[in-house]
Amino acid sequence: MDEQRQRLLRQLPAVEELLLYFQEHPYPQAFPRPLLTKAIRRVLTDYRQQLLESPAAVLPARLSETELIKRVEDVVEELQRPCLRRVVNATGVIIHTNLGRSPLPGAAIQQMLEVAGHYSNLEYHLKEGRRGSRHDHLEKLLRELTGAEAALIVNNNAGAVLLMLNTLAQGREVIVSRGQLVEIGGSFRMPDVMRASGAILREVGTTNKTHLFDYEQAISSETALLLKVHTSNFRITGFTKEVPLADLVALGEKYHLPVAEDLGSGCFLDLSRHGIDREPSVLEALGQKVNLVVFSGDKLLGGPQAGIALGNRQYVEQLKRNPLTRALRPDKLTLAGLEATLRLYRDEQEAVQAIPTLRMITKPLAAINRQALNLARRLRRRLPPPFRVNLWPSIARVGGGALPQVELPSRALSLEHPDWPPHRLEQALRQAQPPIIARLEQQRLLLDLRTILPEDEPLVVAVLAEILAPEA
Ligand SMILES: *Cc1c(COP(=O)(O)O)cnc(C)c1O
């Protein structure tokens, strides 16, 4: 080994020495000692390795203590950072399943905080001073908002589907159109959930066409349920036919069979009033006298993760009595957040303004354009050429398996820097604090303003400055 390398290795401080340094120079946030020791060991091991492996030409002249200390601080910070944390969604996909779907309205967050840090009447009947049920808190409100006879909240919509099938059709047949045997995000496939529930799938029709007579011919003494599944994340277009819910309900009545619909992304508003394509709403399904409808709390509804089942009292009561309900029950934070979100729906205007998911979907292009111009101006002020930022036309999406073919016109910022190929800048943004998730489109790095929250904007400026002009 060359002499230079040996000298540098000898100069490496001992773990104890660095520990002593940090004791004498308390870093702004006090590190737990075991974490500090762990970080020091890791940094020293990595540094030793680096000295052993680097070509002689790039070896430093002497060891920099400042650099070692900086590295220890970086490692400790990394160790202390929560694994699950906030990111900036600049993808333009509003209900982004990988990024936590719907950001919650302020009222929901407030109510969750209130219930989280204190005791609550989760299962306590305040008027009568006796044990109550967590299932009672939201039922009245849901009945008021939707006109449904009864309601039940579970952990998520996959859970609601499972519970419904297990309760109504275990060991018996459920008739579903072949064109509706959907897979959502890989982990939820209708045939698999059906198997897990103990129900037997009876597929009818073909991929593109199913007629009412297909259902009728499949009905036998084994039939327990007619199920319609909203094909929420794709569209089959062209030569197609689906049986309208109302016709299915009439068929169910004729044969005394319950009819249920898995809406997936349950919407309470008629979004066509806001210029968005039609999405079957919860109210429509109930209006057509479906016996049970299930949908998600954190898709178009814009609340916390939950599964909501609405419908005839007789069936909802059956769901409540199933022991699976205990395994799928929502926690108090979900209930608190969902109740506060649902309350906003008492006033449609308020819902559209206060629920971030709806606000982003209905935001006019002119407002997004203004936001884009402002952010571009701030970035130009902070980052001189050769960095370049330009407005770029973009198409945003609703996401979350809702309105798959709806294209929301949007504006993006296109970022360019001669030293940073788009994919490298994308990676640097993704690994920054906080991470910024951008979109790469045809060799172009885009930040879509439809999903960047107003409070995210200063962070975007700070992170880009940190990456592109760290010394400035
Ligand atoms: C999203 C979706 C589900 C699953 O809902 P989660 O809330 O994610 O559990 C089930 N069915 C359909 C049609 C969906 O779109």
The ligand as an SDF file (V2000), in Angstrom:
LIG
                    3D

 15 15  0  0  0  0  0  0  0  0999 V2000
  -60.2970    1.1860   -5.5870 C   0  0  0  0  0  0  0  0  0  0  0  0
  -61.3060    0.1390   -5.7800 C   0  0  0  0  0  0  0  0  0  0  0  0
  -61.4610   -0.8750   -4.8240 C   0  0  0  0  0  0  0  0  0  0  0  0
  -60.5880   -0.9590   -3.5990 C   0  0  0  0  0  0  0  0  0  0  0  0
  -60.7990    0.1160   -2.7590 O   0  0  0  0  0  0  0  0  0  0  0  0
  -59.7350    0.4590   -1.5980 P   0  0  0  0  0  0  0  0  0  0  0  0
  -60.3350    1.6000   -0.8960 O   0  0  0  0  0  0  0  0  0  0  0  0
  -58.4560    0.7570   -2.2920 O   0  0  0  0  0  0  0  0  0  0  0  0
  -59.6200   -0.7450   -0.7500 O   0  0  0  0  0  0  0  0  0  0  0  0
  -62.4310   -1.8200   -5.0510 C   0  0  0  0  0  0  0  0  0  0  0  0
  -63.2070   -1.7940   -6.1480 N   0  0  0  0  0  0  0  0  0  0  0  0
  -63.0880   -0.8320   -7.0980 C   0  0  0  0  0  0  0  0  0  0  0  0
  -63.9730   -0.8630   -8.3000 C   0  0  0  0  0  0  0  0  0  0  0  0
  -62.1220    0.1710   -6.9370 C   0  0  0  0  0  0  0  0  0  0  0  0
  -61.9930    1.1340   -7.8750 O   0  0  0  0  0  0  0  0  0  0  0  0
  1  2  1  0
  2  3  1  0
  2 14  2  0
  3  4  1  0
  3 10  2  0
  4  5  1  0
  5  6  1  0
  6  7  2  0
  6  8  1  0
  6  9  1  0
 10 11  1  0
 11 12  2  0
 12 13  1  0
 12 14  1  0
 14 15  1  0
M  END
$$$$
